[in-house]
Amino acid sequence: MVKRMQAEEIVRGHILWAMGGGLMPLPLLDLAAVTAVQMDMLKQLSNLYEVDFSQAMGKSFVTAMTGTTLAKLGTSALKIIPGVGTIVGGLSMSLLSGASTYAVGQIAIGQLESHGEWGSIDLDKAKAKYQEWFEKGKEYVANLEKENKAATILESLEKLGQLRQQGVISDEEFEAKKKELLARL
């Protein structure tokens, strides 16, 4: 159970990195960054489960799971359009990158827990499971974004409270800003 929790933390951290990689403004560089993040995640999971890892195996696993889907390439290509394309493509790519990393991570954890190695993986079954995990990953990423937003708002409220205690802002200013921040939740 402890190992599973550690594995989930590894995946969660890499989801955040992948989402950041998806925001890279240059098309195709974002895909390379996300693939590198996913490879590092597989390496860390392999270390956790004490399983041999090779770059070649990791690359073939990631490629088999994620492929070069048209949706990802299309989202990445949107970034070519100055302004709106960069923003829309970046936000979409960030969501897709996080969901994909979640799916790859869940499949990897399942494989390592049930078989204790990479060699026995049935890629056809794993690809089918990838789509299921990818859909769940979209929800997971959306919830992560909500959690991060709530945490940011709570941090802001703490700082506001400190400013009020120091006399930098008045009680009225504190209450007004607090109301504004809580309305964002």
MODELLER restraints for C-alpha pairs under 7 A, 6 or more apart:
rsr = mdl.restraints
at = mdl.atoms
rsr.add(forms.Gaussian(group=physical.xy_distance, feature=features.Distance(at['CA:7:A'], at['CA:45:A']), mean=6.29, stdev=0.5))
rsr.add(forms.Gaussian(group=physical.xy_distance, feature=features.Distance(at['CA:10:A'], at['CA:41:A']), mean=6.72, stdev=0.5))
rsr.add(forms.Gaussian(group=physical.xy_distance, feature=features.Distance(at['CA:11:A'], at['CA:41:A']), mean=6.62, stdev=0.5))
rsr.add(forms.Gaussian(group=physical.xy_distance, feature=features.Distance(at['CA:11:A'], at['CA:102:A']), mean=6.53, stdev=0.5))
rsr.add(forms.Gaussian(group=physical.xy_distance, feature=features.Distance(at['CA:11:A'], at['CA:105:A']), mean=5.69, stdev=0.5))
rsr.add(forms.Gaussian(group=physical.xy_distance, feature=features.Distance(at['CA:14:A'], at['CA:37:A']), mean=6.37, stdev=0.5))
rsr.add(forms.Gaussian(group=physical.xy_distance, feature=features.Distance(at['CA:14:A'], at['CA:41:A']), mean=6.28, stdev=0.5))
rsr.add(forms.Gaussian(group=physical.xy_distance, feature=features.Distance(at['CA:15:A'], at['CA:98:A']), mean=4.79, stdev=0.5))
rsr.add(forms.Gaussian(group=physical.xy_distance, feature=features.Distance(at['CA:15:A'], at['CA:101:A']), mean=5.62, stdev=0.5))
rsr.add(forms.Gaussian(group=physical.xy_distance, feature=features.Distance(at['CA:15:A'], at['CA:102:A']), mean=6.26, stdev=0.5))
rsr.add(forms.Gaussian(group=physical.xy_distance, feature=features.Distance(at['CA:16:A'], at['CA:98:A']), mean=6.77, stdev=0.5))
rsr.add(forms.Gaussian(group=physical.xy_distance, feature=features.Distance(at['CA:17:A'], at['CA:37:A']), mean=6.79, stdev=0.5))
rsr.add(forms.Gaussian(group=physical.xy_distance, feature=features.Distance(at['CA:18:A'], at['CA:34:A']), mean=5.04, stdev=0.5))
rsr.add(forms.Gaussian(group=physical.xy_distance, feature=features.Distance(at['CA:18:A'], at['CA:37:A']), mean=6.04, stdev=0.5))
rsr.add(forms.Gaussian(group=physical.xy_distance, feature=features.Distance(at['CA:18:A'], at['CA:97:A']), mean=5.54, stdev=0.5))
rsr.add(forms.Gaussian(group=physical.xy_distance, feature=features.Distance(at['CA:18:A'], at['CA:98:A']), mean=5.56, stdev=0.5))
rsr.add(forms.Gaussian(group=physical.xy_distance, feature=features.Distance(at['CA:18:A'], at['CA:101:A']), mean=6.83, stdev=0.5))
rsr.add(forms.Gaussian(group=physical.xy_distance, feature=features.Distance(at['CA:19:A'], at['CA:94:A']), mean=4.28, stdev=0.5))
rsr.add(forms.Gaussian(group=physical.xy_distance, feature=features.Distance(at['CA:19:A'], at['CA:95:A']), mean=6.38, stdev=0.5))
rsr.add(forms.Gaussian(group=physical.xy_distance, feature=features.Distance(at['CA:19:A'], at['CA:97:A']), mean=5.53, stdev=0.5))
rsr.add(forms.Gaussian(group=physical.xy_distance, feature=features.Distance(at['CA:19:A'], at['CA:98:A']), mean=5.00, stdev=0.5))
rsr.add(forms.Gaussian(group=physical.xy_distance, feature=features.Distance(at['CA:20:A'], at['CA:94:A']), mean=6.50, stdev=0.5))
rsr.add(forms.Gaussian(group=physical.xy_distance, feature=features.Distance(at['CA:21:A'], at['CA:30:A']), mean=5.51, stdev=0.5))
rsr.add(forms.Gaussian(group=physical.xy_distance, feature=features.Distance(at['CA:21:A'], at['CA:33:A']), mean=5.45, stdev=0.5))
rsr.add(forms.Gaussian(group=physical.xy_distance, feature=features.Distance(at['CA:21:A'], at['CA:34:A']), mean=5.54, stdev=0.5))
rsr.add(forms.Gaussian(group=physical.xy_distance, feature=features.Distance(at['CA:22:A'], at['CA:30:A']), mean=5.16, stdev=0.5))
rsr.add(forms.Gaussian(group=physical.xy_distance, feature=features.Distance(at['CA:22:A'], at['CA:34:A']), mean=6.64, stdev=0.5))
rsr.add(forms.Gaussian(group=physical.xy_distance, feature=features.Distance(at['CA:22:A'], at['CA:90:A']), mean=6.13, stdev=0.5))
rsr.add(forms.Gaussian(group=physical.xy_distance, feature=features.Distance(at['CA:22:A'], at['CA:93:A']), mean=4.87, stdev=0.5))
rsr.add(forms.Gaussian(group=physical.xy_distance, feature=features.Distance(at['CA:22:A'], at['CA:94:A']), mean=4.14, stdev=0.5))
rsr.add(forms.Gaussian(group=physical.xy_distance, feature=features.Distance(at['CA:22:A'], at['CA:97:A']), mean=5.79, stdev=0.5))
rsr.add(forms.Gaussian(group=physical.xy_distance, feature=features.Distance(at['CA:23:A'], at['CA:90:A']), mean=4.47, stdev=0.5))
rsr.add(forms.Gaussian(group=physical.xy_distance, feature=features.Distance(at['CA:23:A'], at['CA:91:A']), mean=6.47, stdev=0.5))
rsr.add(forms.Gaussian(group=physical.xy_distance, feature=features.Distance(at['CA:23:A'], at['CA:93:A']), mean=6.61, stdev=0.5))
rsr.add(forms.Gaussian(group=physical.xy_distance, feature=features.Distance(at['CA:23:A'], at['CA:94:A']), mean=5.51, stdev=0.5))
rsr.add(forms.Gaussian(group=physical.xy_distance, feature=features.Distance(at['CA:24:A'], at['CA:30:A']), mean=5.30, stdev=0.5))
rsr.add(forms.Gaussian(group=physical.xy_distance, feature=features.Distance(at['CA:24:A'], at['CA:90:A']), mean=6.82, stdev=0.5))
rsr.add(forms.Gaussian(group=physical.xy_distance, feature=features.Distance(at['CA:25:A'], at['CA:79:A']), mean=6.32, stdev=0.5))
rsr.add(forms.Gaussian(group=physical.xy_distance, feature=features.Distance(at['CA:25:A'], at['CA:86:A']), mean=6.35, stdev=0.5))
rsr.add(forms.Gaussian(group=physical.xy_distance, feature=features.Distance(at['CA:25:A'], at['CA:90:A']), mean=6.74, stdev=0.5))
rsr.add(forms.Gaussian(group=physical.xy_distance, feature=features.Distance(at['CA:26:A'], at['CA:79:A']), mean=6.63, stdev=0.5))
rsr.add(forms.Gaussian(group=physical.xy_distance, feature=features.Distance(at['CA:27:A'], at['CA:76:A']), mean=4.92, stdev=0.5))
rsr.add(forms.Gaussian(group=physical.xy_distance, feature=features.Distance(at['CA:27:A'], at['CA:77:A']), mean=5.51, stdev=0.5))
rsr.add(forms.Gaussian(group=physical.xy_distance, feature=features.Distance(at['CA:27:A'], at['CA:79:A']), mean=5.90, stdev=0.5))
rsr.add(forms.Gaussian(group=physical.xy_distance, feature=features.Distance(at['CA:27:A'], at['CA:80:A']), mean=6.75, stdev=0.5))
rsr.add(forms.Gaussian(group=physical.xy_distance, feature=features.Distance(at['CA:28:A'], at['CA:76:A']), mean=6.29, stdev=0.5))
rsr.add(forms.Gaussian(group=physical.xy_distance, feature=features.Distance(at['CA:34:A'], at['CA:97:A']), mean=6.54, stdev=0.5))
rsr.add(forms.Gaussian(group=physical.xy_distance, feature=features.Distance(at['CA:38:A'], at['CA:101:A']), mean=6.14, stdev=0.5))
rsr.add(forms.Gaussian(group=physical.xy_distance, feature=features.Distance(at['CA:39:A'], at['CA:58:A']), mean=5.83, stdev=0.5))
rsr.add(forms.Gaussian(group=physical.xy_distance, feature=features.Distance(at['CA:39:A'], at['CA:59:A']), mean=6.80, stdev=0.5))
rsr.add(forms.Gaussian(group=physical.xy_distance, feature=features.Distance(at['CA:42:A'], at['CA:58:A']), mean=6.66, stdev=0.5))
rsr.add(forms.Gaussian(group=physical.xy_distance, feature=features.Distance(at['CA:43:A'], at['CA:53:A']), mean=6.12, stdev=0.5))
rsr.add(forms.Gaussian(group=physical.xy_distance, feature=features.Distance(at['CA:46:A'], at['CA:52:A']), mean=6.44, stdev=0.5))
rsr.add(forms.Gaussian(group=physical.xy_distance, feature=features.Distance(at['CA:46:A'], at['CA:53:A']), mean=6.12, stdev=0.5))
rsr.add(forms.Gaussian(group=physical.xy_distance, feature=features.Distance(at['CA:49:A'], at['CA:112:A']), mean=6.73, stdev=0.5))
rsr.add(forms.Gaussian(group=physical.xy_distance, feature=features.Distance(at['CA:51:A'], at['CA:116:A']), mean=6.78, stdev=0.5))
rsr.add(forms.Gaussian(group=physical.xy_distance, feature=features.Distance(at['CA:51:A'], at['CA:117:A']), mean=5.95, stdev=0.5))
rsr.add(forms.Gaussian(group=physical.xy_distance, feature=features.Distance(at['CA:65:A'], at['CA:104:A']), mean=6.84, stdev=0.5))
rsr.add(forms.Gaussian(group=physical.xy_distance, feature=features.Distance(at['CA:65:A'], at['CA:127:A']), mean=5.32, stdev=0.5))
rsr.add(forms.Gaussian(group=physical.xy_distance, feature=features.Distance(at['CA:65:A'], at['CA:130:A']), mean=6.32, stdev=0.5))
rsr.add(forms.Gaussian(group=physical.xy_distance, feature=features.Distance(at['CA:72:A'], at['CA:93:A']), mean=6.88, stdev=0.5))
rsr.add(forms.Gaussian(group=physical.xy_distance, feature=features.Distance(at['CA:75:A'], at['CA:89:A']), mean=5.07, stdev=0.5))
rsr.add(forms.Gaussian(group=physical.xy_distance, feature=features.Distance(at['CA:75:A'], at['CA:92:A']), mean=6.48, stdev=0.5))
rsr.add(forms.Gaussian(group=physical.xy_distance, feature=features.Distance(at['CA:75:A'], at['CA:93:A']), mean=5.84, stdev=0.5))
rsr.add(forms.Gaussian(group=physical.xy_distance, feature=features.Distance(at['CA:76:A'], at['CA:89:A']), mean=5.98, stdev=0.5))
rsr.add(forms.Gaussian(group=physical.xy_distance, feature=features.Distance(at['CA:76:A'], at['CA:93:A']), mean=6.44, stdev=0.5))
rsr.add(forms.Gaussian(group=physical.xy_distance, feature=features.Distance(at['CA:78:A'], at['CA:85:A']), mean=5.07, stdev=0.5))
rsr.add(forms.Gaussian(group=physical.xy_distance, feature=features.Distance(at['CA:78:A'], at['CA:86:A']), mean=6.49, stdev=0.5))
rsr.add(forms.Gaussian(group=physical.xy_distance, feature=features.Distance(at['CA:78:A'], at['CA:89:A']), mean=5.03, stdev=0.5))
rsr.add(forms.Gaussian(group=physical.xy_distance, feature=features.Distance(at['CA:79:A'], at['CA:85:A']), mean=5.01, stdev=0.5))
rsr.add(forms.Gaussian(group=physical.xy_distance, feature=features.Distance(at['CA:79:A'], at['CA:86:A']), mean=4.05, stdev=0.5))
rsr.add(forms.Gaussian(group=physical.xy_distance, feature=features.Distance(at['CA:79:A'], at['CA:89:A']), mean=5.21, stdev=0.5))
rsr.add(forms.Gaussian(group=physical.xy_distance, feature=features.Distance(at['CA:79:A'], at['CA:90:A']), mean=6.82, stdev=0.5))
rsr.add(forms.Gaussian(group=physical.xy_distance, feature=features.Distance(at['CA:80:A'], at['CA:86:A']), mean=6.72, stdev=0.5))
rsr.add(forms.Gaussian(group=physical.xy_distance, feature=features.Distance(at['CA:95:A'], at['CA:138:A']), mean=6.85, stdev=0.5))
rsr.add(forms.Gaussian(group=physical.xy_distance, feature=features.Distance(at['CA:95:A'], at['CA:141:A']), mean=6.78, stdev=0.5))
rsr.add(forms.Gaussian(group=physical.xy_distance, feature=features.Distance(at['CA:98:A'], at['CA:141:A']), mean=6.19, stdev=0.5))
rsr.add(forms.Gaussian(group=physical.xy_distance, feature=features.Distance(at['CA:99:A'], at['CA:134:A']), mean=5.35, stdev=0.5))
rsr.add(forms.Gaussian(group=physical.xy_distance, feature=features.Distance(at['CA:99:A'], at['CA:137:A']), mean=4.04, stdev=0.5))
rsr.add(forms.Gaussian(group=physical.xy_distance, feature=features.Distance(at['CA:99:A'], at['CA:138:A']), mean=4.89, stdev=0.5))
rsr.add(forms.Gaussian(group=physical.xy_distance, feature=features.Distance(at['CA:99:A'], at['CA:141:A']), mean=6.32, stdev=0.5))
rsr.add(forms.Gaussian(group=physical.xy_distance, feature=features.Distance(at['CA:100:A'], at['CA:134:A']), mean=5.59, stdev=0.5))
rsr.add(forms.Gaussian(group=physical.xy_distance, feature=features.Distance(at['CA:100:A'], at['CA:137:A']), mean=6.85, stdev=0.5))
rsr.add(forms.Gaussian(group=physical.xy_distance, feature=features.Distance(at['CA:102:A'], at['CA:134:A']), mean=6.94, stdev=0.5))
rsr.add(forms.Gaussian(group=physical.xy_distance, feature=features.Distance(at['CA:102:A'], at['CA:137:A']), mean=5.33, stdev=0.5))
rsr.add(forms.Gaussian(group=physical.xy_distance, feature=features.Distance(at['CA:103:A'], at['CA:130:A']), mean=5.63, stdev=0.5))
rsr.add(forms.Gaussian(group=physical.xy_distance, feature=features.Distance(at['CA:103:A'], at['CA:133:A']), mean=4.55, stdev=0.5))
rsr.add(forms.Gaussian(group=physical.xy_distance, feature=features.Distance(at['CA:103:A'], at['CA:134:A']), mean=4.91, stdev=0.5))
rsr.add(forms.Gaussian(group=physical.xy_distance, feature=features.Distance(at['CA:103:A'], at['CA:137:A']), mean=6.15, stdev=0.5))
rsr.add(forms.Gaussian(group=physical.xy_distance, feature=features.Distance(at['CA:104:A'], at['CA:130:A']), mean=6.89, stdev=0.5))
rsr.add(forms.Gaussian(group=physical.xy_distance, feature=features.Distance(at['CA:107:A'], at['CA:126:A']), mean=6.78, stdev=0.5))
rsr.add(forms.Gaussian(group=physical.xy_distance, feature=features.Distance(at['CA:111:A'], at['CA:121:A']), mean=6.85, stdev=0.5))
rsr.add(forms.Gaussian(group=physical.xy_distance, feature=features.Distance(at['CA:150:A'], at['CA:185:A']), mean=6.50, stdev=0.5))
rsr.add(forms.Gaussian(group=physical.xy_distance, feature=features.Distance(at['CA:153:A'], at['CA:181:A']), mean=6.25, stdev=0.5))
rsr.add(forms.Gaussian(group=physical.xy_distance, feature=features.Distance(at['CA:157:A'], at['CA:178:A']), mean=6.49, stdev=0.5))
rsr.add(forms.Gaussian(group=physical.xy_distance, feature=features.Distance(at['CA:160:A'], at['CA:174:A']), mean=6.44, stdev=0.5))
rsr.add(forms.Gaussian(group=physical.xy_distance, feature=features.Distance(at['CA:163:A'], at['CA:169:A']), mean=5.92, stdev=0.5))
rsr.add(forms.Gaussian(group=physical.xy_distance, feature=features.Distance(at['CA:164:A'], at['CA:170:A']), mean=6.04, stdev=0.5))
rsr.add(forms.Gaussian(group=physical.xy_distance, feature=features.Distance(at['CA:164:A'], at['CA:171:A']), mean=6.61, stdev=0.5))
rsr.add(forms.Gaussian(group=physical.xy_distance, feature=features.Distance(at['CA:164:A'], at['CA:174:A']), mean=6.59, stdev=0.5))
